[in-house]
Amino acid sequence: MIDNKLPNMYKLIILGIIGFLVAGLAILPRYLSVTDIAGYYGVFMLSFLGSVSMVLPVPGLISMCGLSALLNPILLGIVAGIAETVGELSGYILGFFGSYIIEKKRIYLKLHSLMKNKGYLIIFLFSIIPNPLFDIIGISAGILKLSIYKFLIVVLIGKLIKGIVISFACNLGFNMF
């Protein structure tokens, strides 16, 4: 369950993100207008910044909801979900490398027992709900050295569901009026 290859995995994830963005820049202009591409990348960046900042996910959610009236809500939710997943790595990495600070504290023992058996379920449930508390869950997963692969997969599934549902709901709300 312990994954000690974080630095190499982190490099691989960064290369994957860069590859995704470059491929998107090469392929998307064939299918979308420049304004649509700007909208998707804007939502990507705001969702990423909202997740990585560990404050509030507001910028990404607001931009995604607002643009759902103009862009494909499913694609918009997917873009936001991917961006938020990548942004949540900041909390995981903070916990992974900062675990020595908290390992001897009582809260560590409580987190360890709570997340040891049901960690991925907790990660999924918190990733599907828009809330700033997910940063604590990500930090806890890093502290406990849960597998980064499983962490990313579970977070991605939850964030995709959340992004698509919110974007689609906002789109329906705009279409009602």
C-alpha positions as CSV (number, residue, x, y, z in Angstrom):
1,M,0.0,0.0,0.0
2,I,3.0,2.3,0.5
3,D,4.3,4.1,-2.6
4,N,7.7,5.6,-2.1
5,K,8.3,6.5,-5.7
6,L,6.5,9.9,-5.5
7,P,9.2,12.0,-7.1
8,N,9.3,9.9,-10.3
9,M,5.5,9.7,-10.4
10,Y,5.2,13.4,-9.9
11,K,7.5,14.0,-12.9
12,L,5.5,11.6,-14.9
13,I,2.2,13.3,-14.0
14,I,3.7,16.7,-15.0
15,L,4.8,15.3,-18.3
16,G,1.4,13.8,-18.8
17,I,-0.3,17.2,-18.1
18,I,2.0,19.0,-20.6
19,G,1.4,16.3,-23.2
20,F,-2.4,16.6,-22.6
21,L,-2.2,20.4,-23.1
22,V,0.0,20.2,-26.1
23,A,-2.2,17.5,-27.7
24,G,-5.2,19.5,-26.9
25,L,-3.7,22.6,-28.6
26,A,-2.9,20.6,-31.7
27,I,-6.2,18.7,-32.0
28,L,-8.9,20.9,-30.6
29,P,-8.7,23.7,-33.2
30,R,-10.0,21.2,-35.8
31,Y,-13.2,20.7,-33.9
32,L,-13.8,23.8,-31.8
33,S,-13.7,27.5,-32.3
34,V,-10.9,29.6,-30.6
35,T,-13.4,31.0,-28.1
36,D,-14.6,27.5,-27.1
37,I,-11.0,26.4,-26.6
38,A,-10.3,29.5,-24.5
39,G,-13.4,28.6,-22.4
40,Y,-12.3,25.0,-21.8
41,Y,-8.7,26.0,-21.0
42,G,-10.0,28.8,-18.7
43,V,-12.1,26.3,-16.8
44,F,-9.1,24.0,-16.6
45,M,-6.8,26.6,-15.2
46,L,-9.3,28.0,-12.7
47,S,-10.3,24.5,-11.5
48,F,-6.7,23.6,-11.2
49,L,-5.9,26.8,-9.3
50,G,-8.9,26.3,-7.0
51,S,-7.7,22.8,-6.1
52,V,-4.1,23.5,-5.7
53,S,-4.6,26.7,-3.6
54,M,-6.1,24.8,-0.7
55,V,-8.5,27.6,0.0
56,L,-11.9,27.3,-1.8
57,P,-12.8,25.6,-5.0
58,V,-15.0,28.6,-6.0
59,P,-13.2,30.0,-9.1
60,G,-13.4,26.6,-10.9
61,L,-17.0,25.9,-10.0
62,I,-18.2,29.4,-10.9
63,S,-16.5,29.4,-14.3
64,M,-17.7,25.9,-15.0
65,C,-21.2,26.7,-14.1
66,G,-21.3,30.0,-16.1
67,L,-19.7,28.5,-19.2
68,S,-22.1,25.5,-19.1
69,A,-24.6,27.6,-20.9
70,L,-22.3,28.1,-23.8
71,L,-20.1,25.0,-24.0
72,N,-20.7,21.2,-23.9
73,P,-21.5,20.6,-20.2
74,I,-20.2,17.0,-20.2
75,L,-16.9,18.0,-21.8
76,L,-16.7,20.9,-19.4
77,G,-17.2,18.6,-16.4
78,I,-14.5,16.3,-17.7
79,V,-12.1,19.2,-18.1
80,A,-12.8,20.5,-14.6
81,G,-12.6,17.0,-13.1
82,I,-9.2,16.4,-14.6
83,A,-7.9,19.8,-13.5
84,E,-9.1,19.4,-10.0
85,T,-7.6,15.9,-9.7
86,V,-4.2,17.2,-10.8
87,G,-4.6,20.2,-8.4
88,E,-5.3,17.8,-5.5
89,L,-1.8,16.4,-5.8
90,S,-0.6,19.4,-3.9
91,G,-2.3,18.3,-0.7
92,Y,-1.1,14.7,-1.2
93,I,2.5,15.8,-1.7
94,L,2.3,18.1,1.3
95,G,1.2,15.2,3.4
96,F,3.7,12.8,1.9
97,F,6.8,15.0,2.5
98,G,5.4,16.6,5.7
99,S,4.5,13.4,7.5
100,Y,7.5,13.6,9.8
101,I,6.0,16.6,11.4
102,I,2.8,14.9,12.5
103,E,3.7,11.2,12.8
104,K,4.0,11.3,16.6
105,K,0.8,13.3,17.2
106,R,-2.4,11.7,18.4
107,I,-4.3,13.0,15.3
108,Y,-2.0,10.9,13.1
109,L,-3.1,7.7,15.0
110,K,-6.7,8.6,14.5
111,L,-6.3,9.4,10.8
112,H,-4.3,6.3,10.3
113,S,-7.0,4.1,11.9
114,L,-9.8,5.9,10.0
115,M,-8.2,5.9,6.6
116,K,-6.4,2.5,6.8
117,N,-9.5,0.4,6.1
118,K,-11.9,2.9,4.5
119,G,-9.4,5.5,3.1
120,Y,-10.4,5.2,-0.6
121,L,-14.1,5.3,0.2
122,I,-13.6,8.4,2.3
123,I,-11.4,9.9,-0.6
124,F,-14.2,9.1,-3.1
125,L,-17.0,10.5,-1.0
126,F,-15.1,13.8,-0.3
127,S,-14.0,14.2,-3.9
128,I,-17.6,13.9,-5.2
129,I,-18.9,16.7,-2.9
130,P,-17.8,20.3,-3.6
131,N,-16.1,21.3,-0.3
132,P,-12.8,22.8,0.8
133,L,-12.3,19.9,3.3
134,F,-11.0,17.6,0.6
135,D,-7.6,19.2,1.1
136,I,-7.4,17.7,4.6
137,I,-8.3,14.3,3.1
138,G,-5.5,14.7,0.4
139,I,-3.0,15.6,3.1
140,S,-4.1,12.7,5.2
141,A,-3.6,10.3,2.2
142,G,-0.1,11.6,1.7
143,I,0.7,11.4,5.4
144,L,-0.4,7.8,5.4
145,K,1.5,7.1,2.2
146,L,-1.5,5.6,0.5
147,S,-0.8,4.6,-3.1
148,I,-0.6,7.7,-5.3
149,Y,-2.0,5.6,-8.2
150,K,-5.1,4.6,-6.4
151,F,-5.4,8.0,-4.9
152,L,-5.4,9.6,-8.3
153,I,-7.9,7.1,-9.8
154,V,-10.3,7.5,-6.9
155,V,-10.1,11.3,-6.9
156,L,-10.5,11.4,-10.7
157,I,-13.6,9.3,-10.7
158,G,-15.2,11.4,-7.9
159,K,-14.1,14.7,-9.5
160,L,-15.4,13.6,-13.0
161,I,-18.8,12.7,-11.5
162,K,-18.9,16.0,-9.6
163,G,-17.9,18.1,-12.5
164,I,-20.3,16.5,-15.0
165,V,-23.2,16.6,-12.6
166,I,-22.6,20.3,-11.6
167,S,-22.0,21.4,-15.2
168,F,-25.0,19.6,-16.5
169,A,-27.2,20.9,-13.6
170,C,-26.1,24.5,-14.4
171,N,-26.8,23.9,-18.1
172,L,-30.3,22.7,-17.3
173,G,-30.8,25.7,-15.0
174,F,-29.8,28.1,-17.8
175,N,-32.0,26.4,-20.4
176,M,-35.0,26.7,-18.1
177,F,-35.0,30.4,-18.4
